[in-house]
Amino acid sequence: MEMTNALASLSALGHESRLRAFRRLVEAGPVGMPVGELRDFLDVPPATLTAHLNVLRSAGLVIGQREGRVIRVRANYEQMNQLLAFLTENCCAGTASCTPAVA
């Protein structure tokens, strides 16, 4: 993943509602969920959710698919995994075993 793609993804997740939406879609698994169900979970107006989903789509983190009258949205796990790999690429100076520090 290039730096500009990583920044776009991180920027897209830089809003509480978008982060909550993305996390909920990750929890939903590969089947995703209808937009209406996600809207009910987030308790936001339809236009607001549309705007948030557009930002997440633009960053490549969310994929939408029309199923008749319903739009189903899914987390883009490939993009998510690329972002995680980018963020942890040099974790612990590249050693195989990273253990979190105990506070």
N, C-alpha and C positions, 0 to 999 in steps of 0.2 A: 504494500500500500504506500502510496506517495504521501508526503507531508500535507499537500493541499486537500487530498481526500480525507485524511485523518482529521484535519482541522474542520472540514465541513461536517463530518460525522459528530465530532465533539461539540461543535457549535449548535447543531440541530438538537442535541440532547441537553443543551444548556438552559432549558426551561422546564419548570416543574411538571406541567401538564404533559409535555412531550416525553419527558423521561418516564413519567408514570404510564403513559400510553405504550411506549416501547417495552417497558418491563412487563406490562400486562400481556402484550403480544408474545413476548418470549415465553411467559408462563403458559400461554395457550397452546404452544407447540406448533408444529408444522401446519396444522389445519387452520390456524388463525382464528378469526372471529368476525362476525358481521359488524360493520361500522356502527350500527345502532346499539349493539351490545357494548361495544367499547365506549360509546357516548354515554350510555347509562352508567357504566362503571366510573367514568371520569366526572360525570355530572357537569358537563359543559354544553353550551348551546351548539347546535349543528354547525353553524358557520365557523365557530371557533375551532371545533374539532377538524373541520375540513382544512382550515389554515394550518393547524398543527400537523396534520397528516401530509399536507403538501410539502412542508419543510422536511419532514422525515423521508418522504419519497425522493425529494431532490437530493438528499444526502445518501440515498441508496439503502437506507436502513429499513424501509417498509415497502412491501409490494402489495398492490391492490388488484383484485380480480372480480369482475362482474359475474354474478351467478343469478341470471334472471333479473329480478328487481332489486337484488341485494348486492352490495359490494362487500366482499370479504377481504380483510387486510391481514397480512402476515408479517412477522419479523423476517428480515433478510439475514438469515444466519451466516451466510457466506461473508457478507459485508461486516457483520458483527465480529466474526472470528478473525477476519483480516485486521480489524481495528484492534482487537485484543492482542493479536500477534505483534502488531506494530508497536503497541504500548509496552509490551513486555520483551521486545526483541533483545535488549541488552540487560535484562533483569539479572541481578547478582553477577554482573560482569561476564555473562554468558555461561556461567556454571550450570550444571544439570540440576542441582538441588537448591532451590530457594526455599527458605523457611521464614515465615514472618517473625519479626522481632516481638518478643513478649514484653508487654508494658508493665 
